Amino acid sequence: MNTDNPLLQPWTSPYGLPPFAATRAEHFVPAFELAMQAHLEEMDAIGNAAEAPSFENTVAALDRAGRLLDRIGGMFHNLTSSETSPALQAVERKMAPLLAAHDSKLYMHRALFARIDALYGKLQELGLSDEQVRALERFHIDFVRAGARMNAAEQKRYAEVMQRLADLTTRFGQNVLADESEFQLVLSTEADLAGLPDFVRAAARQAAADRDIAEACVITLSRSHIVPFLTFSERRDLREQAWRAWTSRGEHAGASDNREVAAEILALRLEQARLHGYASYADYALADTMAGSQEAVTSLLMQVWHPAKARAQGEREALEAIALSRGEAATIEAWDWRFYAEKVRRERFDLDEASIKPFFSLERITEAAFDCAKRLFGIAFVPKPDITVYHPDVKVYEVQGEGGRAIGLFLHDNFARPTKRSGAWMSAYRSQSKNRAGGATPVLPIIVNNNNFAKGAPGKPTLLSFDDARTLFHEFGHGLHGLLSNVTYERLSGTSVLRDFVELPSQLFEHWLEEPEVLKRHARHHATGAPIPDALIEKLHAARYFNQGYETMRYTASALVDMAAHSRTEAPLTDVVAFERAELEKIGLPAGVGLNHRLTHFQHLFSGSSYAAGYYVYLWAEVLDADGFEAFVEAGDPFDVAVARRLLRFIYSAGNSIEPGAAYRAFRGRAPTPQPMLKQRGLIEETTTA
């Protein structure tokens, strides 16, 4: 082992954290090379073992293998998302196809698959526990879906396709980051700042200071910058400029152009699906989901599309009316919708962001999330300020269970910066498991939540919008899914569930943010400490359905375009922008509404494959989360002990050890119904009983 490479030495940092301070970009390639070789040797040893295959010497051994590669990869992939650099990006481009080739060698290892396939063929005769059955099933599916049953020629081509896809998806994400990092809208005069509340100006001043721009404010393409600017700026010309930059990411000629990249990804995915015998990539992707088919996905999306479209028309009329009342043009363009919607919200509900934000500091909302987790699941988050990780803004917490026992480590990385990709996400440096050779200590998870909030000025609090606060709760729900995992096998750990189940724990946790007792306890004025007034809570609840036609259409249109792009069975696309435009015309997306994500920067789809033909999963999970929270409503207590105990056992701690439909039924006592989701979005009327 290379003793000069810190990645290949024992990791002696507290909790087994990576050696961030000692590691440089040039350490990763040799470390990956050695770790991949060690992993292949482990695969050979398992596949070529003289003993007849058993669960322990094959499945459990496979689950234990590759831990060196896992820990190096966990560090690397988190850094390239959260704190990248040109040097790391160069390593990422080099390693992406090599890691894909390694995966192909693993899943096309004929001797290893023969042992797994033999065990799978006599599954019911092995006397396995339910969790062991699930582990064997999932490993078998992994191998089959990665080409293990293909002939040699097909496997060769399949490996080439996967390597090229790894290269392209890496390039796609780097291109989006390049466009996001390059843009800055400099506001240097009071006229440029017209309409912007103090909290937007403060965030823009801090962004300018971070970029060494003196005596000015800067709007970046971080969502926590761009959305408030589009909401409040009186400068229609600047709103248009910002909106066009935001929506055209990845669509500029030059090095960061994603148009041909996305088209080639779609073509290769179609070829990938055909090698598996499927007519389209969507058919291949959906075969291993709860939805199971394009028809099931389309049916769900259309349940919200038509009522959302009707509702959005009413919303547009209200925007046009208020524009006319101000003596302004009644044509509502995409860069106008949020601006006039905020005016309508203020008029109808006496509610605006400027009145909400003072009660939603990042510190208070983080405390609220921690407190809800404690009341539901009995866990505590203990700050560890002495532990430094990859960036000084990241806060570290030991997560403690019953009796103060450590159950994991939580990293909270909340602020936007040029070295960090946009959006919000949860990931793991290390996943929970108990499958250790010789009875070694179980592996505790190290989980990170990433947000992209606009950072407050030094000495000033970071104030969140209600949407930002919901995002924090959402990602924290994912974090809890990883931290509370209590399974034996790493393959089943935490968020390693079917992808249309993975959003349930995150979206379900959002509900607690809206609970009045949570708001009264934690939403306090950042300057006075006064609790949020009851009247403001009532206004928030009264406005919960406001603008939902617009928001639902933006999401649903994005999901429908995703499905259309990945359900193609004919010749590859040559122009993804023209295709997107044609699809939006076909479904009748009204002018001025727009999409959550356009194809040229749709990282859910093209920076990896996890959400390809899968953006629908947020709505699928919303059916589950809305119906699931009703269990607490029916119990009469949002922290009901018995319901929370079932939630922990079957949803948050079970990982993929239980089939997701069965897990939900065990929690809820029945299958879900869509009515609570439709009510939650305000798309059907709530009913009351006497």
C-alpha positions as CSV (number, residue, x, y, z in Angstrom):
1,M,0.0,0.0,0.0
2,N,1.2,3.5,-0.9
3,T,2.1,4.9,2.6
4,D,2.6,8.4,1.2
5,N,-1.0,8.7,0.0
6,P,-3.3,9.7,2.9
7,L,-6.3,8.1,1.2
8,L,-4.6,4.7,1.5
9,Q,-3.5,5.1,5.1
10,P,-5.8,4.3,8.0
11,W,-8.3,7.2,8.4
12,T,-7.7,8.3,12.0
13,S,-9.8,11.4,12.0
14,P,-12.7,11.5,14.6
15,Y,-15.5,9.1,13.6
16,G,-13.4,7.9,10.6
17,L,-13.9,11.1,8.7
18,P,-11.8,11.4,5.5
19,P,-8.4,13.1,5.8
20,F,-9.6,16.3,4.2
21,A,-6.7,18.5,5.2
22,A,-4.0,16.1,4.0
23,T,-5.6,15.1,0.7
24,R,-4.9,16.8,-2.6
25,A,-6.5,16.2,-6.0
26,E,-3.5,14.2,-7.3
27,H,-4.0,11.6,-4.5
28,F,-7.3,10.3,-5.9
29,V,-6.2,8.6,-9.2
30,P,-3.6,6.3,-7.7
31,A,-5.9,5.6,-4.7
32,F,-8.8,4.7,-7.0
33,E,-6.5,2.5,-9.1
34,L,-5.3,0.5,-6.1
35,A,-8.8,0.3,-4.6
36,M,-10.4,-0.9,-7.8
37,Q,-7.7,-3.6,-8.1
38,A,-8.3,-4.7,-4.5
39,H,-12.0,-4.8,-5.2
40,L,-11.6,-7.0,-8.3
41,E,-9.3,-9.4,-6.3
42,E,-12.1,-9.7,-3.7
43,M,-14.6,-10.4,-6.5
44,D,-12.3,-13.1,-7.9
45,A,-11.9,-14.7,-4.5
46,I,-15.7,-14.8,-4.0
47,G,-16.5,-16.0,-7.5
48,N,-13.7,-18.6,-7.7
49,A,-14.2,-20.0,-4.1
50,A,-14.0,-23.8,-3.9
51,E,-16.9,-24.0,-1.5
52,A,-20.4,-24.4,-2.8
53,P,-22.2,-21.0,-2.8
54,S,-24.0,-20.0,0.3
55,F,-25.5,-16.8,1.5
56,E,-22.6,-16.1,3.8
57,N,-19.7,-16.9,1.4
58,T,-21.3,-15.2,-1.6
59,V,-24.0,-12.5,-0.8
60,A,-22.7,-11.4,2.6
61,A,-19.1,-11.5,1.3
62,L,-20.1,-9.4,-1.7
63,D,-21.8,-6.9,0.5
64,R,-18.6,-6.5,2.6
65,A,-16.3,-6.2,-0.4
66,G,-15.0,-2.9,-1.9
67,R,-15.0,-0.9,1.3
68,L,-11.8,0.8,0.5
69,L,-13.2,1.9,-2.9
70,D,-16.4,2.9,-1.2
71,R,-14.7,5.3,1.3
72,I,-12.5,6.9,-1.4
73,G,-15.4,7.2,-3.7
74,G,-17.6,8.6,-1.0
75,M,-15.1,11.4,-0.3
76,F,-14.4,12.1,-3.9
77,H,-18.0,12.3,-5.2
78,N,-19.1,14.5,-2.3
79,L,-16.2,16.9,-2.8
80,T,-16.8,17.2,-6.6
81,S,-20.4,18.2,-5.7
82,S,-19.8,20.4,-2.7
83,E,-16.3,21.9,-2.9
84,T,-14.8,21.2,-6.3
85,S,-11.9,22.8,-8.2
86,P,-10.4,22.6,-11.7
87,A,-8.0,19.9,-10.4
88,L,-10.8,17.8,-9.0
89,Q,-12.9,18.3,-12.1
90,A,-10.0,17.0,-14.2
91,V,-9.8,13.9,-12.0
92,E,-13.5,13.5,-12.3
93,R,-13.4,13.5,-16.1
94,K,-10.6,11.0,-16.0
95,M,-12.1,8.7,-13.4
96,A,-15.8,8.7,-14.6
97,P,-15.3,6.2,-17.5
98,L,-12.8,4.2,-15.5
99,L,-15.1,3.7,-12.6
100,A,-17.9,2.8,-15.0
101,A,-15.6,0.2,-16.6
102,H,-14.9,-1.1,-13.1
103,D,-18.6,-1.5,-12.4
104,S,-19.0,-3.4,-15.6
105,K,-16.3,-5.8,-14.6
106,L,-18.0,-6.3,-11.3
107,Y,-21.5,-7.0,-12.7
108,M,-20.3,-9.0,-15.6
109,H,-18.1,-11.2,-13.5
110,R,-19.4,-14.6,-14.8
111,A,-18.1,-16.7,-11.9
112,L,-19.6,-14.4,-9.3
113,F,-22.9,-14.0,-11.0
114,A,-23.1,-17.8,-11.5
115,R,-23.0,-18.2,-7.7
116,I,-25.6,-15.5,-7.1
117,D,-27.8,-16.9,-9.8
118,A,-27.6,-20.4,-8.3
119,L,-28.6,-19.1,-4.9
120,Y,-31.4,-17.1,-6.4
121,G,-32.7,-20.1,-8.2
122,K,-33.3,-22.0,-4.9
123,L,-34.2,-19.0,-2.9
124,Q,-37.1,-20.6,-1.0
125,E,-34.9,-23.6,0.0
126,L,-32.2,-21.6,1.8
127,G,-33.9,-20.9,5.0
128,L,-33.0,-17.2,4.9
129,S,-34.3,-14.4,7.0
130,D,-36.6,-11.8,5.3
131,E,-33.7,-9.3,5.2
132,Q,-31.3,-11.9,3.7
133,V,-33.9,-12.8,1.0
134,R,-34.3,-9.1,0.2
135,A,-30.4,-8.7,-0.1
136,L,-30.1,-11.7,-2.4
137,E,-33.0,-10.4,-4.6
138,R,-31.6,-7.0,-4.9
139,F,-28.0,-8.1,-5.7
140,H,-29.5,-10.5,-8.3
141,I,-31.5,-7.6,-9.9
142,D,-28.4,-5.4,-9.8
143,F,-26.4,-7.9,-11.8
144,V,-29.1,-8.6,-14.3
145,R,-29.9,-4.9,-14.9
146,A,-26.1,-4.3,-15.4
147,G,-25.8,-6.9,-18.2
148,A,-24.9,-10.1,-16.4
149,R,-27.1,-12.3,-18.7
150,M,-25.8,-10.8,-21.9
151,N,-23.5,-12.6,-24.3
152,A,-19.9,-11.6,-24.6
153,A,-20.4,-9.3,-27.6
154,E,-23.3,-7.6,-26.0
155,Q,-21.4,-7.2,-22.7
156,K,-18.5,-5.6,-24.5
157,R,-20.8,-3.0,-26.2
158,Y,-22.7,-2.5,-23.0
159,A,-19.6,-1.7,-21.1
160,E,-18.6,0.8,-23.8
161,V,-22.0,2.5,-23.6
162,M,-21.8,2.8,-19.8
163,Q,-18.3,4.3,-20.0
164,R,-19.3,6.9,-22.5
165,L,-22.4,7.7,-20.5
166,A,-20.2,8.2,-17.4
167,D,-18.1,10.6,-19.4
168,L,-21.1,12.6,-20.7
169,T,-23.0,12.8,-17.5
170,T,-19.9,14.2,-15.7
171,R,-19.4,16.7,-18.5
172,F,-23.1,17.7,-18.3
173,G,-22.9,18.6,-14.6
174,Q,-19.6,20.4,-15.0
175,N,-21.1,22.5,-17.8
176,V,-24.0,23.5,-15.7
177,L,-21.7,24.6,-12.9
178,A,-19.6,26.5,-15.3
179,D,-22.6,28.5,-16.5
180,E,-23.8,29.1,-13.0
181,S,-20.4,30.2,-11.7
182,E,-19.8,32.6,-14.6
183,F,-23.0,34.6,-14.4
184,Q,-23.4,37.5,-12.1
185,L,-25.9,40.3,-12.4
186,V,-24.2,43.4,-10.9
187,L,-26.6,45.9,-9.3
188,S,-24.6,49.1,-8.8
189,T,-27.3,51.9,-8.4
190,E,-30.4,52.4,-6.4
191,A,-32.4,52.2,-9.6
192,D,-31.0,48.7,-10.1
193,L,-32.2,47.7,-6.6
194,A,-35.7,49.1,-7.0
195,G,-38.3,46.9,-5.2
196,L,-35.7,44.7,-3.5
197,P,-36.4,44.2,0.3
198,D,-33.5,44.6,2.8
199,F,-33.0,40.8,3.0
200,V,-32.5,40.5,-0.7
201,R,-30.1,43.4,-0.8
202,A,-28.2,42.0,2.1
203,A,-27.7,38.6,0.4
204,A,-26.7,40.4,-2.8
205,R,-24.2,42.5,-1.0
206,Q,-22.7,39.4,0.6
207,A,-22.5,37.7,-2.8
208,A,-20.6,40.8,-4.1
209,A,-18.2,40.7,-1.2
210,D,-17.6,37.0,-1.7
211,R,-16.6,37.8,-5.3
212,D,-14.5,40.8,-4.3
213,I,-16.8,43.3,-6.1
214,A,-16.8,46.6,-4.2
215,E,-19.7,48.9,-3.7
216,A,-22.3,46.8,-5.5
217,C,-24.7,44.0,-5.1
218,V,-24.6,40.7,-7.1
219,I,-27.4,38.3,-8.1
220,T,-26.1,34.9,-8.8
221,L,-28.0,31.9,-10.4
222,S,-28.4,30.2,-7.0
223,R,-32.1,29.6,-6.4
224,S,-32.0,31.6,-3.1
225,H,-30.8,34.6,-5.1
226,I,-32.7,34.3,-8.4
227,V,-36.1,33.6,-7.1
228,P,-36.3,36.5,-4.6
229,F,-34.9,38.8,-7.4
230,L,-37.7,37.7,-9.8
231,T,-40.2,38.1,-7.0
232,F,-39.4,41.6,-5.9
233,S,-37.4,43.5,-8.5
234,E,-39.4,46.4,-10.1
235,R,-36.9,46.4,-13.0
236,R,-38.6,44.3,-15.6
237,D,-35.6,44.5,-17.9
238,L,-33.3,43.1,-15.2
239,R,-35.8,40.4,-14.3
240,E,-35.8,39.3,-18.0
241,Q,-32.0,39.3,-18.1
242,A,-31.8,37.2,-14.9
243,W,-34.6,34.8,-16.0
244,R,-32.9,34.3,-19.4
245,A,-29.6,33.5,-17.8
246,W,-31.2,31.1,-15.3
247,T,-33.2,29.2,-17.9
248,S,-30.5,29.1,-20.6
249,R,-27.9,27.3,-18.5
250,G,-26.2,24.7,-20.7
251,E,-27.6,26.2,-23.9
252,H,-24.7,28.5,-24.9
253,A,-22.3,27.8,-27.8
254,G,-18.9,26.9,-26.5
255,A,-17.3,24.7,-24.0
256,S,-20.3,24.5,-21.7
257,D,-22.9,23.7,-24.3
258,N,-25.1,20.8,-23.2
259,R,-27.3,20.4,-26.2
260,E,-25.3,17.8,-28.0
261,V,-24.3,16.2,-24.7
262,A,-27.9,15.6,-23.7
263,A,-28.8,14.3,-27.1
264,E,-26.0,11.8,-27.0
265,I,-26.9,10.7,-23.5
266,L,-30.5,10.0,-24.7
267,A,-29.2,8.0,-27.7
268,L,-26.9,5.9,-25.6
269,R,-29.7,5.2,-23.0
270,L,-31.9,4.0,-25.8
271,E,-29.2,1.7,-26.9
272,Q,-28.7,0.6,-23.3
273,A,-32.4,-0.3,-23.0
274,R,-32.4,-2.2,-26.3
275,L,-29.4,-4.3,-25.2
276,H,-31.7,-5.3,-22.3
277,G,-34.6,-6.1,-24.7
278,Y,-36.7,-3.0,-23.9
279,A,-38.2,-0.8,-26.5
280,S,-37.3,2.4,-24.7
281,Y,-35.2,3.6,-21.8
282,A,-38.3,4.5,-19.8
283,D,-39.5,0.9,-20.0
284,Y,-36.1,-0.3,-18.8
285,A,-35.9,2.3,-16.0
286,L,-39.5,1.8,-14.7
287,A,-39.2,-2.0,-14.6
288,D,-37.5,-1.7,-11.2
289,T,-39.8,0.8,-9.6
290,M,-43.1,0.9,-7.7
291,A,-44.8,2.5,-10.7
292,G,-43.7,-0.3,-13.0
293,S,-44.8,1.2,-16.3
294,Q,-45.2,4.4,-18.3
295,E,-48.9,4.0,-18.2
296,A,-48.9,4.2,-14.4
297,V,-46.7,7.3,-14.4
298,T,-48.7,9.1,-17.1
299,S,-52.0,8.3,-15.3
300,L,-50.6,9.9,-12.1
301,L,-49.2,13.0,-13.8
302,M,-52.5,13.6,-15.7
303,Q,-54.4,13.5,-12.4
304,V,-52.8,16.7,-11.5
305,W,-52.1,18.2,-14.9
306,H,-55.7,19.0,-15.9
307,P,-56.8,20.6,-12.6
308,A,-53.5,22.4,-12.3
309,K,-53.9,23.9,-15.8
310,A,-57.4,25.1,-15.0
311,R,-56.2,26.6,-11.7
312,A,-53.2,28.3,-13.4
313,Q,-55.6,30.1,-15.8
314,G,-57.4,31.6,-12.8
315,E,-54.1,32.6,-11.3
316,R,-53.0,34.3,-14.6
317,E,-56.2,36.3,-14.7
318,A,-55.5,37.6,-11.2
319,L,-51.9,38.6,-12.2
320,E,-53.2,40.4,-15.3
321,A,-55.7,42.3,-13.2
322,I,-53.2,43.5,-10.8
323,A,-50.8,44.5,-13.6
324,L,-53.5,46.6,-15.2
325,S,-54.3,48.2,-11.9
326,R,-50.7,49.3,-11.7
327,G,-50.9,50.7,-15.2
328,E,-48.6,48.1,-16.6
329,A,-48.7,45.6,-19.5
330,A,-51.1,42.8,-18.9
331,T,-49.1,40.3,-20.9
332,I,-47.5,38.1,-18.2
333,E,-44.2,36.8,-19.3
334,A,-42.2,34.1,-17.5
335,W,-40.1,36.7,-15.8
336,D,-43.2,38.5,-14.5
337,W,-45.2,35.6,-12.9
338,R,-43.5,35.6,-9.5
339,F,-43.4,39.4,-9.4
340,Y,-47.1,39.8,-9.8
341,A,-48.0,36.7,-7.8
342,E,-46.3,38.2,-4.8
343,K,-48.5,41.3,-5.3
344,V,-51.6,39.2,-5.4
345,R,-50.6,37.2,-2.4
346,R,-50.0,40.4,-0.4
347,E,-53.4,41.7,-1.5
348,R,-55.4,38.6,-0.8
349,F,-53.7,37.3,2.3
350,D,-51.8,40.4,3.7
351,L,-48.7,38.2,3.5
352,D,-45.3,38.8,1.9
353,E,-41.8,37.4,2.2
354,A,-40.6,40.5,4.0
355,S,-43.0,39.7,6.9
356,I,-42.1,36.0,7.0
357,K,-38.3,35.9,6.7
358,P,-37.5,37.6,10.0
359,F,-39.0,34.6,11.8
360,F,-37.1,32.0,9.8
361,S,-33.4,32.3,10.5
362,L,-31.3,29.3,9.4
363,E,-30.3,28.7,13.0
364,R,-33.9,28.5,14.3
365,I,-35.1,26.3,11.5
366,T,-32.2,23.9,11.9
367,E,-33.1,23.7,15.6
368,A,-36.8,23.0,14.6
369,A,-35.7,20.1,12.4
370,F,-33.5,18.7,15.2
371,D,-36.3,19.1,17.7
372,C,-38.9,17.3,15.5
373,A,-36.5,14.4,15.0
374,K,-36.0,14.2,18.8
375,R,-39.7,14.2,19.5
376,L,-40.5,11.7,16.8
377,F,-37.5,9.3,17.0
378,G,-35.7,10.1,20.3
379,I,-32.4,11.2,18.8
380,A,-30.3,14.3,19.6
381,F,-27.8,16.3,17.4
382,V,-24.8,17.3,19.5
383,P,-22.6,20.0,17.9
384,K,-18.9,19.2,17.3
385,P,-17.4,22.6,16.6
386,D,-13.9,21.2,17.1
387,I,-14.2,19.0,14.0
388,T,-13.2,20.7,10.8
389,V,-14.1,19.1,7.4
390,Y,-13.8,20.3,3.8
391,H,-15.2,23.9,4.2
392,P,-15.4,26.1,7.3
393,D,-19.1,26.8,6.7
394,V,-19.9,23.1,7.3
395,K,-21.3,22.3,10.7
396,V,-20.7,18.8,12.2
397,Y,-23.0,17.0,14.7
398,E,-22.8,13.7,16.5
399,V,-26.2,12.0,16.3
400,Q,-27.1,10.3,19.5
401,G,-29.7,7.7,20.2
402,E,-31.0,6.1,23.4
403,G,-28.7,6.6,26.3
404,G,-26.4,9.0,24.4
405,R,-25.2,6.2,22.2
406,A,-23.7,7.6,18.9
407,I,-25.6,6.4,15.9
408,G,-24.0,8.5,13.2
409,L,-22.4,11.8,12.1
410,F,-24.3,14.6,10.4
411,L,-22.7,17.3,8.3
412,H,-24.8,20.4,7.5
413,D,-23.5,22.3,4.4
414,N,-26.0,25.1,3.8
415,F,-24.6,27.9,1.7
416,A,-24.2,28.6,-2.0
417,R,-20.7,29.1,-3.3
418,P,-19.1,29.0,-6.8
419,T,-17.4,25.7,-6.1
420,K,-20.7,23.9,-5.3
421,R,-23.3,22.7,-7.7
422,S,-26.8,24.2,-7.5
423,G,-29.8,22.6,-5.8
424,A,-30.2,20.7,-2.6
425,W,-29.3,17.1,-1.9
426,M,-28.4,14.5,0.7
427,S,-25.5,12.1,0.3
428,A,-23.4,9.7,2.4
429,Y,-19.7,9.6,3.1
430,R,-20.4,6.3,4.7
431,S,-23.5,4.1,4.9
432,Q,-24.8,2.2,7.9
433,S,-24.3,-1.5,8.1
434,K,-23.7,-4.4,10.5
435,N,-22.2,-6.9,8.1
436,R,-18.7,-7.0,9.4
437,A,-16.3,-9.9,9.4
438,G,-15.6,-11.5,12.7
439,G,-18.2,-9.5,14.6
440,A,-16.4,-6.2,14.2
441,T,-18.1,-3.0,15.3
442,P,-21.1,-2.0,13.1
443,V,-20.5,0.8,10.6
444,L,-22.1,4.1,11.6
445,P,-23.3,6.4,8.8
446,I,-21.8,9.8,7.9
447,I,-24.5,11.8,6.2
448,V,-24.3,15.2,4.6
449,N,-27.1,17.6,3.7
450,N,-26.3,20.3,1.1
451,N,-28.4,23.4,0.5
452,N,-27.7,26.5,-1.4
453,F,-29.0,29.3,0.7
454,A,-27.9,32.9,0.3
455,K,-25.5,33.5,3.2
456,G,-26.0,36.4,5.5
457,A,-23.4,39.1,6.0
458,P,-20.8,38.5,8.7
459,G,-22.4,38.9,12.1
460,K,-25.9,38.8,10.6
461,P,-28.3,35.9,10.5
462,T,-29.1,34.0,7.3
463,L,-32.8,34.4,6.8
464,L,-34.8,31.8,4.9
465,S,-38.0,32.1,2.9
466,F,-40.7,29.6,3.8
467,D,-39.8,27.7,0.6
468,D,-36.1,27.6,1.8
469,A,-37.2,26.3,5.2
470,R,-39.3,23.6,3.5
471,T,-36.2,22.6,1.5
472,L,-34.1,22.3,4.7
473,F,-36.8,20.1,6.2
474,H,-37.0,18.0,3.0
475,E,-33.3,17.4,2.8
476,F,-33.2,16.7,6.5
477,G,-35.8,14.0,5.9
478,H,-33.4,12.4,3.5
479,G,-30.7,12.8,6.1
480,L,-32.8,11.0,8.7
481,H,-33.4,8.2,6.3
482,G,-29.6,7.6,6.1
483,L,-28.9,8.3,9.8
484,L,-31.7,6.1,11.2
485,S,-31.0,3.1,9.0
486,N,-30.8,-0.1,11.0
487,V,-30.1,-2.9,8.7
488,T,-27.5,-5.6,8.4
489,Y,-26.4,-5.3,4.8
490,E,-25.0,-2.1,3.2
491,R,-26.8,-2.9,-0.1
492,L,-30.1,-2.3,1.8
493,S,-29.0,0.6,3.8
494,G,-30.6,4.0,4.2
495,T,-31.8,5.6,0.9
496,S,-30.9,2.5,-1.2
497,V,-34.5,2.0,-1.9
498,L,-36.6,2.0,-5.1
499,R,-36.4,5.5,-6.5
500,D,-40.1,6.3,-6.4
501,F,-40.0,5.5,-2.6
502,V,-36.8,7.5,-1.8
503,E,-38.6,10.8,-1.7
504,L,-41.2,9.6,0.9
505,P,-39.1,10.2,4.0
506,S,-38.0,13.6,2.8
507,Q,-41.4,14.9,1.7
508,L,-43.1,13.4,4.7
509,F,-40.8,15.3,7.1
510,E,-41.8,18.6,5.4
511,H,-45.3,18.4,7.1
512,W,-43.9,19.1,10.5
513,L,-42.6,22.5,9.4
514,E,-46.2,23.7,9.0
515,E,-47.4,22.4,12.3
516,P,-48.5,25.4,14.5
517,E,-46.9,24.1,17.6
518,V,-43.5,23.7,15.8
519,L,-43.8,27.2,14.4
520,K,-44.7,28.7,17.7
521,R,-41.8,27.0,19.4
522,H,-39.1,27.7,16.8
523,A,-40.1,30.4,14.3
524,R,-38.9,33.4,16.3
525,H,-37.9,36.9,15.3
526,H,-34.2,37.0,14.7
527,A,-33.8,40.3,16.4
528,T,-36.3,40.2,19.3
529,G,-36.8,36.5,19.9
530,A,-40.6,37.0,19.8
531,P,-42.5,33.9,18.5
532,I,-44.2,34.1,15.2
533,P,-47.7,35.7,15.7
534,D,-50.7,33.4,15.5
535,A,-52.1,35.8,12.9
536,L,-49.1,35.2,10.7
537,I,-49.4,31.4,11.1
538,E,-53.0,31.7,10.0
539,K,-52.0,33.7,7.0
540,L,-49.4,31.1,6.0
541,H,-52.0,28.3,6.2
542,A,-54.6,30.4,4.4
543,A,-52.1,31.0,1.6
544,R,-50.9,27.4,1.3
545,Y,-52.8,26.7,-1.9
546,F,-51.8,30.0,-3.5
547,N,-50.1,29.8,-6.9
548,Q,-50.3,26.0,-6.8
549,G,-51.6,25.8,-10.3
550,Y,-48.4,27.5,-11.5
551,E,-46.1,25.4,-9.3
552,T,-47.8,22.2,-10.1
553,M,-47.7,22.8,-13.9
554,R,-44.0,23.7,-13.8
555,Y,-43.2,20.4,-12.0
556,T,-45.6,18.3,-14.0
557,A,-44.5,19.7,-17.4
558,S,-40.8,18.9,-16.5
559,A,-41.9,15.3,-15.6
560,L,-43.8,14.9,-18.8
561,V,-40.9,16.1,-20.9
562,D,-38.6,13.7,-19.0
563,M,-40.9,10.8,-19.8
564,A,-41.3,11.9,-23.5
565,A,-37.5,12.1,-24.0
566,H,-36.9,8.7,-22.4
567,S,-39.8,6.9,-23.9
568,R,-38.7,7.4,-27.5
569,T,-38.2,4.2,-29.5
570,E,-37.1,5.7,-32.8
571,A,-34.0,7.4,-34.1
572,P,-32.1,9.6,-31.6
573,L,-32.9,13.3,-31.1
574,T,-30.7,15.8,-32.9
575,D,-32.1,18.9,-31.2
576,V,-33.2,18.6,-27.5
577,V,-34.3,22.3,-27.4
578,A,-36.7,21.8,-30.4
579,F,-37.9,18.6,-28.9
580,E,-38.7,20.2,-25.6
581,R,-40.5,23.1,-27.3
582,A,-42.6,20.6,-29.4
583,E,-43.5,18.6,-26.3
584,L,-44.6,21.7,-24.4
585,E,-46.8,22.7,-27.3
586,K,-48.3,19.2,-27.4
587,I,-49.3,19.2,-23.8
588,G,-50.4,22.8,-23.9
589,L,-48.2,24.5,-21.3
590,P,-49.5,28.0,-21.0
591,A,-47.1,30.9,-21.9
592,G,-45.4,32.4,-19.0
593,V,-45.4,29.3,-16.8
594,G,-42.2,27.6,-17.8
595,L,-40.5,24.5,-16.4
596,N,-38.8,23.6,-13.2
597,H,-35.9,22.4,-15.3
598,R,-35.1,22.7,-19.0
599,L,-33.4,19.8,-20.7
600,T,-30.0,21.6,-21.1
601,H,-29.6,22.0,-17.4
602,F,-31.8,19.2,-16.0
603,Q,-29.2,17.6,-13.7
604,H,-31.7,15.2,-12.2
605,L,-31.8,13.5,-15.7
606,F,-28.4,14.1,-17.2
607,S,-25.8,14.5,-14.4
608,G,-26.5,10.8,-13.6
609,S,-29.2,8.3,-14.2
610,S,-31.0,8.2,-10.8
611,Y,-33.9,10.3,-11.9
612,A,-33.8,9.6,-15.7
613,A,-37.4,8.7,-16.7
614,G,-38.0,9.3,-13.0
615,Y,-38.6,12.9,-12.2
616,Y,-42.2,11.8,-11.6
617,V,-41.0,10.3,-8.3
618,Y,-41.7,13.5,-6.3
619,L,-45.4,13.3,-7.2
620,W,-45.5,9.5,-6.6
621,A,-44.0,10.0,-3.2
622,E,-46.4,12.9,-2.5
623,V,-49.3,10.5,-2.8
624,L,-47.5,8.4,0.0
625,D,-46.4,11.4,2.1
626,A,-49.8,13.2,2.1
627,D,-51.6,9.9,2.9
628,G,-49.0,8.9,5.5
629,F,-49.2,12.2,7.4
630,E,-52.9,11.6,7.7
631,A,-52.0,8.8,10.2
632,F,-50.8,11.5,12.6
633,V,-53.9,13.7,11.9
634,E,-56.2,10.8,12.6
635,A,-54.3,10.1,15.9
636,G,-54.9,13.8,16.9
637,D,-51.2,14.5,17.5
638,P,-48.4,15.2,15.1
639,F,-46.0,13.5,17.5
640,D,-48.1,10.5,18.4
641,V,-45.8,8.0,19.9
642,A,-47.4,4.8,18.4
643,V,-47.6,6.3,14.9
644,A,-44.0,7.6,15.1
645,R,-42.8,4.2,16.3
646,R,-44.3,2.6,13.2
647,L,-42.9,5.4,11.0
648,L,-39.4,4.7,12.4
649,R,-39.6,0.9,12.1
650,F,-41.1,0.6,8.6
651,I,-40.0,3.8,6.8
652,Y,-37.0,5.5,8.3
653,S,-34.9,2.6,9.6
654,A,-35.9,-0.2,7.3
655,G,-33.9,0.9,4.3
656,N,-34.6,-1.5,1.4
657,S,-34.9,-4.5,3.8
658,I,-38.7,-4.6,3.1
659,E,-40.4,-4.3,-0.2
660,P,-41.7,-0.6,-0.3
661,G,-45.3,-1.4,-0.9
662,A,-45.3,-3.8,2.1
663,A,-43.3,-1.3,4.2
664,Y,-45.9,1.4,3.5
665,R,-48.8,-0.9,4.3
666,A,-47.1,-2.0,7.5
667,F,-46.8,1.7,8.6
668,R,-50.2,2.9,7.5
669,G,-52.3,-0.3,7.8
670,R,-53.5,-0.1,4.2
671,A,-52.4,1.0,0.8
672,P,-52.3,4.8,0.0
673,T,-55.0,6.8,-1.7
674,P,-54.4,9.9,-3.9
675,Q,-57.0,12.2,-2.4
676,P,-54.8,13.6,0.4
677,M,-52.2,14.6,-2.2
678,L,-54.8,16.3,-4.4
679,K,-56.1,18.2,-1.3
680,Q,-52.5,19.1,-0.3
681,R,-52.0,20.8,-3.7
682,G,-55.4,22.5,-3.5
683,L,-56.6,20.7,-6.6
684,I,-59.7,19.3,-5.0
685,E,-61.9,20.8,-2.3
686,E,-61.3,19.6,1.2
687,T,-64.4,18.0,2.8
688,T,-65.5,18.2,6.4
689,T,-67.7,15.9,8.4
690,A,-70.2,16.9,11.0
